[in-house]
Amino acid sequence: MTKVVTFQIQGLDCPSEEAILRRVLEDQEGVSDLSFDHLNGQMQVTLDQSKIEIDQVIRLVRSGGMRAKVADGEINQDQQTLWQKYGRSVMTAISGLSLIVGFTWHLLEEGGASGVLATAGGAKVPHGAIYFYILAIITGGYFIVPKAIAAAKLLKPDMNILMFVAVVGASLIGEWAEAATVTFLFSVALFLEHWSLGRAKKAIGSLMELSPQQAHVIEPGGIVSKNVNEVEIGQTIAIKPGDKIPLDGRVIKGVSSVNQAAITGESMPVSKELDDSVFAGTLNEDGLLEVEVTKKAGDTTLAKMIELVKQASHKRAKAQSWVEKFATIYTPVMIILAAAFILIPPLFFGGAWNEWIYRGLVILVIGCPCALVISTPVSIVAGLTAAAKQGVLIKGGIHLETAGRLKALAFDKTGTLTYGKPVVQQIVPLNDHTEEQLLSIAASLESVSSHPLAKAIMAKALDAKVEIKRPDNLQVIQGKGAEAVLDGENYWIGSHRFLHEKNLETPEMHAKAVEMEDAGHSIIVIGTSKHVCGIISVADEPRENIADTIAELKRSGIKETFMLTGDNQPTAKALASHSGVDRYFAELLPEDKVRTMRQMVQRWTYAGMVGDGVNDAPAMASSSLGIAMGAAGSDSAIETADIALMADDLSQLPWLMRHSRKTLKTIKSNIAFALGIKAIFLCLAIFGFASLWMAIAADTGASLLVVSYGLRLIRP
């Protein structure tokens, strides 16, 4: 029987521990899949329980220097023991205090810094100082030694082995002060790594805190406060002004402004009235709302966002995978180099053993890839969290990285470059009719139709508050239009082709109709048996400031933009001209969109597709990066795309491109900085100018700097 089991792993802090667990478990019979969540310290294993038991997995994890138990839900700070919360901090602090006491004792016994320096190279160190140095080594190495031993058993050299060998070697040659300093500073480096992941987890946790845990449910006996997990779909909840909305739902009473920034990233509050959707975690500003619950607590848009951000945080970017692969080669190379420095000069050139052992140990410390390994995941998690706060949901580090590499971007037309809803564009009255009369006649004739163009006319008539009359003898002429009697007069309404059949078109009227059609509008003609009353044009309205958005995308690094649509050539041409896209492809079937998208990927390598969800899924899947519009109202859009724009707002795209490139730049800078520090101190060590404490101080400093530089991405 196959079962997916989630384990809580004590000691799973970074990719080096993941590598050990993979080495321990991946080749075991009955284990078919492994995935890791460093933020929550969890490992998910697919087990065939006829071949391997859960207890065996726990024992195997223990052999890797870590402890495991079956997770019973997400572990939060309140569920952790005091040791889990503060153990690492306490041991690091004791190590530091012991080092200070030992060094102070050393100073007093030897008559100052010059005396301490005189004991370097193997001279006798005061016994009292040694005891405190040993205590600093034991407490500082508490979390290091089990992992080093496990890595050694598995023949998997890592930074824990480097530190272990360096500290043992320094102790054996009498360099107690430097052995203690190395242990303490490396412990600080691991603490920083642990803290940085905790900081990233806290940032994601801040999303969870957006939604209140209590809801005011309206029941026959009055309003009852309930935990959100107890509220069922279909129940009605009351949201007072100033309260956060606890669950997704539909407004059934009241009018208010709602701040949706937490979900969609919109800066301005949105008006909500009857039948409008509201989302958990958003803020009701100025009116009492009664809302019918449409989703349970675990299924809200916010809950899905949080879950996807957590999943995304451990989907590796290419840079992250490169760093980890590099570290697996780099670590054994550094061990071999250190061994060569220790053995070759004394054996073949008469060098002093103490001097060359010391230099070899310095190289081991320099070789620790701690800053290098931590540089990428911290930046990725910070970048993902910042994007989520802006209403841009990115489903993995690899997608965040890809967004920064895009050279071309394709847009679906309807619902993406446009609002996806036809609206009246022009009203052209003829033969002494007014706009109000023409709109009244058209709305009266279309009042029983469900056609999108009819709905657009009705919406305009209601907005203009014109009189809508009840038509008599209404006849619908399929594919052409309709005829009816209004106030004793026969009227007809229909397409340009219907106008031709009526033989009432003049050259001037034809020119006006063609001009509208060339602009991408659908025209509706209204007339009587004697004359044409006028023309109304309807079109899907382009998004506000779309041309500015496309121009800003180009400034942010996009080389080519293009539009894919199934609409006719005139409509596509008009919108392409209005929006400023470089190219357009019209009258496309779904398979045509896929073929065109593949050609663009072949040309540019990195070409993305922006669409409004499921309808564009095939083309989005063929692109380098699929971006869904308006995902706040669509579960399918969140599931389909690599990136989801929670608000119906294309202006988030330029921010996304800049943010992605900023994240990539941060990652590259961190990697270059970490490698640069290694190179400088390696050269110093080779020529005898670097000491153990200098090397580990540099590595710890590098870790602190790359963590700080990466975490600044959390602020969008």
C-alpha positions, -999 to +999 in steps of 0.1 A: +000+000+000+015+034-011+011+062+013+024+098+014+038+106+049+050+140+062+077+139+088+088+167+111+126+168+110+146+183+138+178+196+124+165+201+088+177+237+082+193+239+048+202+221+016+232+203+032+209+184+055+185+177+026+215+162+007+222+138+037+186+127+039+184+121+002+216+100+004+201+080+033+166+074+019+165+077-019+180+042-026+158+025+000+133+000-014+098+012-009+107+049-011+095+064-044+095+101-039+110+128-015+103+164-012+115+189+015+101+221+031+131+238+048+109+266+061+087+242+082+115+216+087+094+189+070+100+160+046+073+144+026+079+107+016+059+084-006+062+050+010+052+015-001+044+002+034+047-034+023+084-028+018+094-002+044+078+009+076+075+044+091+097+034+120+125+024+096+124+058+080+127+074+114+157+052+122+173+061+088+169+098+095+185+093+129+215+077+112+219+110+093+223+130+125+187+142+127+155+133+144+121+126+128+085+121+138+053+119+118+039+155+115+004+160+128-001+193+109+021+223+105+044+230+135+041+265+147+061+284+172+036+277+200+039+240+195+077+239+196+095+230+228+118+255+245+148+236+233+135+237+197+129+274+200+160+285+218+185+256+219+206+268+190+207+304+205+216+291+240+244+269+228+259+296+205+257+321+234+274+297+258+301+290+232+307+328+228+308+335+265+332+305+271+355+318+244+355+353+259+363+339+294+390+316+280+406+344+260+404+368+290+421+341+312+447+336+285+454+373+284+458+376+322+480+346+325+503+356+296+505+393+304+485+407+275+480+402+237+517+398+230+518+369+254+488+352+238+504+356+204+536+340+218+516+308+226+506+305+189+522+277+170+521+251+197+534+268+228+517+259+261+483+275+268+472+280+304+451+250+317+423+272+329+419+289+295+420+255+278+390+243+299+369+273+287+381+269+251+370+232+252+336+243+266+333+268+237+342+240+212+317+215+228+288+239+229+295+256+196+298+222+179+267+207+195+247+209+163+276+204+140+293+171+151+263+148+146+258+160+110+296+158+103+297+122+116+266+113+095+281+129+064+314+110+070+296+077+073+278+084+040+310+095+023+292+128+016+318+155+024+301+188+034+308+220+053+302+202+087+330+178+080+353+207+070+346+224+103+349+192+123+383+183+108+396+219+111+387+222+148+400+187+157+433+195+138+437+229+155+432+213+189+457+185+183+484+210+174+476+231+205+458+260+187+431+260+214+421+297+210+417+294+173+399+260+175+374+276+199+371+307+177+364+287+146+337+266+163+320+297+178+320+317+146+308+287+125+280+282+151+271+318+146+271+313+108+247+283+112+226+304+136+223+331+110+212+306+084+186+292+108+175+327+117+172+338+080+149+308+072+129+317+103+126+353+091+114+341+057+089+317+074+077+346+096+071+367+065+050+339+050+033+336+084+023+373+082+001+363+052-017+338+075-023+365+101-043+385+075-074+365+080-093+367+114-100+334+132-135+344+143-166+351+121-198+368+132-225+343+119-261+355+116-284+329+130-322+329+138-314+338+174-290+366+166-253+370+158-230+343+171-192+344+170-177+312+156-142+299+147-139+303+109-133+265+106-168+259+120-186+281+094-203+263+066-209+273+030-242+291+026-242+306+061-244+344+064-218+364+082-218+401+092-187+423+087-186+456+106-168+487+092-131+484+101-132+446+104-113+422+083-134+398+062-129+362+076-141+341+046-147+343+009-182+351+000-209+370-019-225+403-007-262+398-001-268+431+018-251+464+023-227+487+004-191+494+014-155+500+002-131+471+007-094+473+008-082+443-012-045+451-012-037+419+008-051+397-020-049+417-052-022+443-045-047+471-055-038+504-039-073+518-039-103+504-021-130+487-043-167+494-040-187+463-030-225+460-033-251+433-040-237+401-056-201+413-055-174+388-044-153+395-013-122+377-001-109+366+033-081+388+046-094+420+030-105+450+050-141+463+051-138+501+054-170+520+058-202+501+056-219+471+073-219+441+049-238+408+051-220+381+032-231+346+021-201+323+026-190+306-006-158+288+005-147+271+037-117+284+056-092+260+041-104+267+005-104+306+005-083+325-021-060+336+007-056+300+020-047+288-015-022+317-019-005+308+014-003+271+005+012+278-030+037+303-016+049+277+009+051+251-018+069+275-041+095+284-014+112+250-019+108+246-057+144+254-066+155+280-091+182+270-116+207+292-097+199+274-065+204+240-081+237+252-096+250+264-062+242+230-046+258+210-074+288+233-073+292+228-036+292+190-039+322+193-062+338+222-045+339+207-010+359+175-018+382+196-040+390+218-009+395+188+013+420+174-013+438+208-015+440+211+023+454+175+025+480+183-002+491+214+018+494+194+050+513+165+035+535+176+005+557+203+020+567+183+052+572+150+033+590+163+002+605+197+011+613+194+048+586+218+059+575+221+096+545+199+103+528+224+126+531+252+101+517+232+072+490+215+092+479+249+103+478+263+067+459+232+056+433+238+084+430+274+073+422+262+038+396+238+052+379+267+070+381+289+039+365+260+020+334+261+040+306+269+015+282+282+041+277+317+027+276+303-009+249+277-001+226+300+018+229+329-007+203+317-031+174+301-010+172+332+012+169+355-018+143+332-035+121+329-004+123+367+002+114+374-035+084+351-035+070+366-003+074+401-015+056+392-047+027+376-028+023+408-008+020+427-041-008+404-053+015+384-076+015+347-068+046+329-081+045+292-079+083+284-075+117+299-075+123+287-110+094+308-122+106+339-104+139+334-121+123+328-155+103+361-153+136+380-151+149+363-182+119+370-205+127+386-238+092+383-254+057+384-240+025+373-257-010+385-247-044+370-252-068+396-264-102+391-248-100+394-210-063+403-210-056+433-232-093+441-230-118+438-201-136+409-219-169+427-217-185+445-248-196+481-241-212+508-262-185+529-279-204+553-302-240+564-308-246+580-341-282+593-345-295+600-381-325+615-397-334+639-369-332+613-341-314+622-308-289+599-290-315+594-262-342+584-287-319+560-305-307+543-273-343+540-261-354+523-293-324+500-294-328+490-257-366+484-261-359+461-291-331+442-273-348+440-239-356+402-242-323+392-258-294+376-240-268+383-267-236+401-254-242+430-278-278+433-265-265+433-229-241+461-237-269+482-251-291+475-221-263+484-197-258+517-215-295+525-215-298+518-178-268+540-171-282+568-192-317+563-176-335+563-209-371+550-212-373+513-221-406+504-237-423+470-240-422+460-277-452+445-295-451+417-321-414+411-315-398+388-341-363+376-339-346+370-373-319+344-366-284+356-373-296+391-385-315+410-359-351+416-347-382+436-356-410+449-334-437+476-330-431+506-306-458+532-302-475+520-334-443+523-355-424+493-370-387+493-360-359+469-368-325+464-354-296+443-368-262+440-383-245+457-412-256+428-434-292+433-423-289+470-433-279+459-468-310+437-471-332+466-462-317+487-491-315+518-470-278+523-469-264+556-483-227+561-493-221+583-462-237+557-439-216+530-455-184+550-450-193+555-413-200+519-408-168+507-424-148+532-403-163+518-371-156+482-383-120+490-392-116+503-356-127+468-344-162+477-334-194+457-341-221+479-355-258+477-347-282+496-370-316+508-360-343+518-386-379+519-398-393+509-432-386+545-444-352+554-430-323+545-408-326+560-373-289+556-365-259+534-357-245+521-324-211+506-322-201+481-295-166+468-287-147+450-260-130+480-243-092+480-240-078+481-205-071+515-191-035+527-197-027+496-216-004+515-240+016+529-210+019+493-195+032+479-228+057+508-231+069+502-195+073+465-202+097+474-230+116+497-208+119+469-182+137+447-207+110+430-229+122+431-265+090+421-283+053+420-274+026+404-295-011+396-293-027+362-301-065+363-308-092+344-326-109+377-335-110+390-371-081+411-386-097+445-383-105+441-346-070+427-339-053+455-359-072+482-341-064+469-306-027+462-316-024+498-327-041+512-296-021+491-271+013+494-288+021+457-291+047+450-318+029+423-337-005+406-337-018+373-350-056+371-357-082+345-365-062+318-346-076+285-334-063+271-301-038+249-320-026+280-340-019+298-307+002+269-295+022+267-327+028+305-327+039+304-291+063+276-298+078+296-326+083+326-303+100+304-277+123+290-304+132+325-315+137+342-281+144+312-258+124+329-230+090+339-242+060+342-218+022+341-223-004+362-205-039+349-205-071+348-185-069+312-173-082+279-186-090+290-222-054+300-228-039+270-210-025+252-241-006+283-253+005+291-218+018+256-213+038+260-246+055+292-233+085+296-211+062+312-184+024+312-181+009+342-164-028+342-155-049+374-152-075+380-125-068+349-105-085+362-073-118+351-087-107+319-104-093+288-087-086+273-121-064+303-131-042+298-100-038+262-108-031+266-145-004+293-145+031+295-133+024+331-121-010+345-112-019+382-111-045+382-083-060+415-095-072+421-130-043+445-135-017+443-162+003+471-147+017+446-122+037+430-150+064+457-153+068+455-115+071+417-118+099+420-144+118+445-123+114+425-092+125+393-108+156+410-123+163+425-089+161+390-073+184+376-100+209+404-095+208+398-058+215+361-062+244+367-087+258+394-064+257+371-034+273+342-053+300+364-067+307+380-032+308+346-015+332+332-041+353+364-041+358+362-003+369+325-007+393+334-034+409+363-015+414+343+017+426+312-002+454+332-017+462+346+017+463+311+032+485+297+005+511+324+012+507+321+050+490+354+057+456+341+069+448+326+103+420+303+113+400+330+131+404+354+102+391+328+078+360+319+098+354+356+106+354+363+069+330+334+062+307+344+090+308+380+078+300+369+043+271+348+056+257+377+075+260+400+045+244+377+019+215+370+043+209+407+049+213+415+012+188+387+003+162+395+030+159+431+018+139+417-011+110+410+014+102+447+012+086+451-023 
